[in-house]
């Protein structure tokens, strides 16, 4: 594919400085860019790399002027670059249609242009919307609903009574609807399993990374709101509720019956204890542990998680403790000599 800089600027709603007729044939990062490729730069560090690169053009913030290469100025260079990258991304060739090895249960409703790859298993009473793609080895339990335009990569497992919305993308190895971790400890030390009879409901335009585990509710629903983005190796326990556009980074875990409201961001390896509510648009830093309800629009870190500014102050004080202890001992010694 080839596009002029003018065509790309129209796509990303940017303004051009320099030769608008330059031909762009691909995208790259600054260190590897060649003639005919476009890159993006936001900070001064990356602008310096862009100046010294072989790239033919650069996507930059609005404030950048008099750049030595042709540029497209935009409000959000990262978003613009993603849009350009999507344009040049190679089209993946996939199997189309119903593979003869696919197993389809009773009373199944298939929409238009549905693909069932090799060894897909579809349980009884399943409904699959238009243009859904199920990769090799996908398993759908009974009464599962998959919304239109969704894509499930190979070996995704979705168990009984789960609802998946429209335009959902689920990567390999993810399991949705497994039993929540519910047990009663008996007097003899053994455990009695609590039946997990609830379900999982996933909204529209959700993306789940590889090896995500989302447990069904004990009763009621585990709910993932529309627009949520969940990275690899995340565990979401029974009866958790995620609002809209929640982002959870790899290796994070959310305990049962907790709620993350709209726009919450959880960084890598962060955790939330059970029955906790995190307010809208709060950011939870990497490795933080949230143990109590947290208001909206905060940045929290540490364990237990608290306002990041307070956490930094506490760490700064802790770094002085050895010197302070030594000073106290010296003062105690002096007092004892009087």
C-alpha positions in Angstrom: 0.0 0.0 0.0 1.2 3.5 -0.8 -0.3 6.8 0.5 0.8 10.4 0.1 1.4 12.4 3.2 -1.7 14.5 2.2 -3.9 11.4 2.3 -2.6 10.3 5.7 -3.1 13.8 7.1 -6.7 13.6 6.0 -7.1 10.3 7.7 -5.8 11.5 11.0 -7.1 15.1 10.8 -3.6 16.6 10.9 -1.9 19.6 9.3 1.2 19.2 7.1 4.4 21.1 7.1 6.7 20.1 4.3 6.2 18.2 1.1 2.6 16.9 1.1 3.2 14.6 -1.9 5.8 12.4 -0.3 4.9 8.7 -0.7 4.6 6.7 2.5 4.7 2.9 2.2 4.9 1.8 5.8 5.4 2.6 9.5 8.3 2.0 11.8 10.0 3.1 15.0 12.7 5.8 14.7 15.7 3.4 15.2 14.6 1.2 12.3 12.8 3.5 9.9 13.8 3.7 6.3 13.0 6.0 3.4 9.3 5.8 2.6 8.3 5.1 6.2 6.5 7.3 8.8 7.2 7.4 12.5 5.8 9.3 15.5 7.5 11.4 18.2 6.0 13.0 21.3 8.7 14.0 23.8 11.9 15.9 23.0 13.9 12.6 23.4 11.9 11.0 20.6 11.9 14.2 18.5 15.7 14.0 18.5 15.6 10.4 17.4 13.2 11.4 14.6 15.5 14.1 13.4 18.3 11.7 13.0 16.3 8.8 11.5 15.9 7.8 7.9 12.1 8.2 8.1 10.5 10.2 5.3 7.9 11.9 7.6 7.0 12.2 11.3 3.8 12.5 13.2 4.3 15.2 15.9 2.4 17.2 18.5 0.8 20.6 17.5 3.5 22.6 19.2 6.3 21.3 17.0 7.5 23.9 14.4 10.2 24.2 11.8 11.1 20.5 11.8 13.8 19.3 9.4 11.6 16.6 7.9 8.0 16.7 6.6 5.6 16.4 9.5 1.9 15.9 10.3 0.9 17.9 13.3 -1.9 16.4 15.4 -3.5 16.7 18.8 -2.7 13.1 19.8 0.3 11.6 18.0 -0.1 8.2 19.6 -3.7 7.8 18.5 -2.8 9.1 15.0 0.1 6.7 14.7 -2.2 3.8 15.7 -4.7 4.8 13.0 -1.9 4.9 10.4 -0.5 1.6 11.6 -4.0 0.1 11.3 -4.1 1.3 7.7 -0.8 -0.4 6.8 -1.2 -3.5 8.9 -1.0 -6.7 6.8 -4.3 -8.6 6.3 -4.1 -11.9 8.0 -5.3 -14.8 5.9 -7.6 -17.0 8.0 -9.8 -20.1 7.3 -13.4 -19.1 6.4 -16.6 -21.1 6.8 -17.5 -24.1 8.9 -14.7 -26.6 9.2 -15.8 -30.3 8.9 -14.2 -31.1 12.2 -16.3 -28.6 14.1 -18.8 -30.1 16.5 -22.1 -28.2 16.8 -24.8 -29.0 19.4 -28.5 -28.8 19.3 -30.6 -25.6 18.9 -27.6 -23.6 17.8 -28.3 -20.2 16.0 -25.5 -19.1 13.7 -25.5 -15.6 12.1 -24.3 -14.7 8.7 -20.6 -15.2 7.7 -19.7 -17.1 10.8 -16.4 -19.0 10.8 -15.9 -22.1 13.0 -12.3 -23.3 12.7 -10.9 -26.8 13.1 -12.1 -28.7 16.2 -14.3 -26.0 17.5 -16.9 -27.2 19.9 -20.3 -25.4 20.2 -22.7 -26.5 23.0 -26.4 -26.7 22.9 -28.5 -23.5 22.7 -25.6 -21.3 21.7 -26.2 -18.1 19.7 -23.5 -16.7 17.5 -23.9 -13.3 15.8 -22.9 -12.2 12.3 -19.3 -12.2 11.2 -18.0 -14.0 14.3 -14.7 -15.8 14.0 -13.9 -18.8 16.2 -10.3 -20.0 15.9 -9.1 -23.6 16.1 -10.1 -25.5 19.3 -12.4 -22.8 20.7 -14.9 -24.3 23.2 -18.3 -22.8 23.8 -20.5 -24.3 26.6 -24.3 -24.5 26.6 -26.3 -21.3 26.2 -23.4 -19.1 25.4 -24.1 -15.9 23.4 -21.4 -14.3 21.2 -22.2 -10.9 19.7 -21.6 -10.0 16.1 -18.1 -9.1 14.8 -16.3 -10.8 17.7 -13.1 -12.7 17.2 -11.9 -15.5 19.4 -8.4 -16.8 18.9 -7.5 -20.5 19.1 -8.1 -22.4 22.4 -10.4 -19.9 24.1 -12.8 -21.6 26.5 -16.2 -20.0 27.3 -18.3 -22.0 29.7 -22.1 -22.3 30.1 -24.4 -19.3 30.2 -21.8 -16.7 29.4 -22.7 -13.7 27.3 -20.1 -11.9 25.2 -20.9 -8.6 23.5 -20.3 -7.2 20.0 -16.8 -6.6 18.6 -15.1 -8.4 21.4 -11.5 -9.7 20.9 -10.3 -12.7 23.0 -6.8 -14.0 22.8 -5.6 -17.6 23.2 -5.8 -19.5 26.4 -8.4 -17.3 28.1 -11.0 -19.1 30.2 -14.4 -17.4 30.9 -16.9 -18.8 33.3 -14.8 -21.1 35.4 -16.0 -21.7 39.0 -15.3 -18.9 41.5 -13.1 -19.8 44.4 -15.8 -20.6 47.0 -15.4 -23.0 49.8 -16.5 -23.4 53.5 -13.9 -24.7 55.9 -15.3 -27.5 58.0 -14.4 -28.3 61.6 -12.2 -31.2 60.5 -10.1 -28.8 58.4 -11.5 -30.0 55.0 -13.4 -27.8 52.6 -17.0 -27.9 51.4 -17.4 -26.5 47.9 -20.0 -23.7 47.4 -21.8 -24.2 44.1 -21.1 -21.5 41.6 -24.4 -21.0 39.8 -24.0 -17.5 38.5 -22.8 -16.3 35.1 -20.4 -13.9 33.3 -21.5 -11.0 31.1 -19.0 -9.2 28.9 -19.9 -5.9 27.2 -19.2 -4.6 23.7 -15.7 -3.8 22.4 -13.8 -5.6 25.2 -10.4 -7.0 24.6 -9.1 -9.8 26.7 -5.4 -10.8 26.5 -3.9 -14.3 26.6 -4.6 -16.6 29.6 -7.1 -14.3 31.3 -9.3 -16.0 33.8 -12.8 -14.6 34.6 -14.8 -16.6 37.2 -18.5 -17.0 37.1 -20.5 -15.5 39.9 -21.5 -17.5 42.9 -25.0 -16.2 42.3 -25.9 -13.3 39.9 -23.2 -12.0 37.5 -19.6 -11.3 37.1 -19.7 -8.3 34.8 -17.1 -6.8 32.4 -18.2 -3.4 31.1 -18.0 -2.2 27.5 -14.7 -0.9 26.3 -12.6 -2.7 29.0 -9.1 -3.7 28.0 -7.5 -6.5 30.0 -3.9 -7.6 29.5 -2.4 -11.1 29.7 -2.5 -13.3 32.9 -5.1 -11.3 34.7 -7.5 -13.0 37.2 -11.0 -11.6 37.8 -12.8 -13.4 40.6 -16.5 -14.2 41.1 -19.1 -11.4 41.3 -16.5 -8.7 40.3 -18.0 -5.7 38.4 -15.9 -3.6 36.0 -17.4 -0.4 34.7 -16.8 1.0 31.2 -13.3 1.5 29.8 -11.4 -0.1 32.7 -7.8 -1.0 31.8 -6.0 -3.8 33.7 -2.3 -4.6 33.0 -0.7 -8.0 33.2 -0.5 -10.2 36.3 -3.1 -8.1 38.2 -5.8 -9.8 40.4 -9.2 -8.7 41.6 -10.8 -10.5 44.5 -14.5 -11.5 44.7 -17.3 -9.0 44.8 -15.1 -6.0 44.2 -16.1 -3.1 41.9 -13.9 -1.0 39.6 -15.9 1.9 38.3 -15.6 3.6 34.9 -12.1 4.5 33.6 -10.1 2.8 36.4 -6.5 1.9 35.4 -4.7 -0.9 37.3 -1.0 -1.3 36.5 1.0 -4.5 36.4 0.9 -6.9 39.4 -1.6 -4.7 41.3 -4.2 -6.4 43.5 -7.6 -5.7 45.0 -9.0 -7.4 48.1 -12.6 -8.6 48.2 -15.7 -6.3 48.6 -13.7 -3.2 47.7 -14.9 -0.4 45.4 -12.5 1.8 43.4 -13.9 5.1 42.2 -14.0 6.2 38.6 -10.8 7.2 36.8 -8.5 6.2 39.7 -5.1 4.9 38.8 -3.6 2.0 40.8 0.2 1.9 40.5 2.2 -1.3 39.7 2.3 -3.8 42.6 -0.1 -1.8 44.7 -2.5 -3.5 47.0 -6.0 -1.9 47.4 -7.5 -3.0 50.7 -10.3 -0.5 51.2 -12.7 1.6 49.2 -10.9 4.3 47.2 -12.5 7.6 45.9 -12.6 8.7 42.3 -9.8 10.5 40.4 -6.9 9.5 42.6 -3.4 8.0 41.9 -2.7 5.4 44.6 0.4 3.2 45.2 2.0 0.9 47.7 0.7 -1.7 50.1 -1.7 -0.9 51.5 -2.5 1.5 48.7 -2.8 5.1 49.6 -2.5 8.5 47.8 0.7 8.4 45.9 2.0 11.7 47.2 1.6 10.4 50.8 3.3 7.1 49.8 6.3 8.9 48.5 6.5 11.0 51.7 6.4 7.9 53.8 9.1 6.2 51.8 11.3 9.3 52.0 10.9 9.3 55.8 11.6 5.5 56.0 14.9 6.1 54.2 16.0 8.3 57.1 15.1 5.8 59.8 18.6 4.3 60.3 20.1 7.8 60.8 17.2 8.8 63.1 17.5 5.6 65.2 21.2 6.3 65.6 20.5 9.8 66.6 17.9 8.7 69.2 20.4 6.3 70.7 23.0 9.0 71.0 20.5 11.3 72.7 19.4 8.5 75.1 23.1 7.9 76.0 23.7 11.6 76.7 20.5 11.8 78.8 21.6 8.7 80.8 25.0 10.3 81.6 23.3 13.3 83.3 
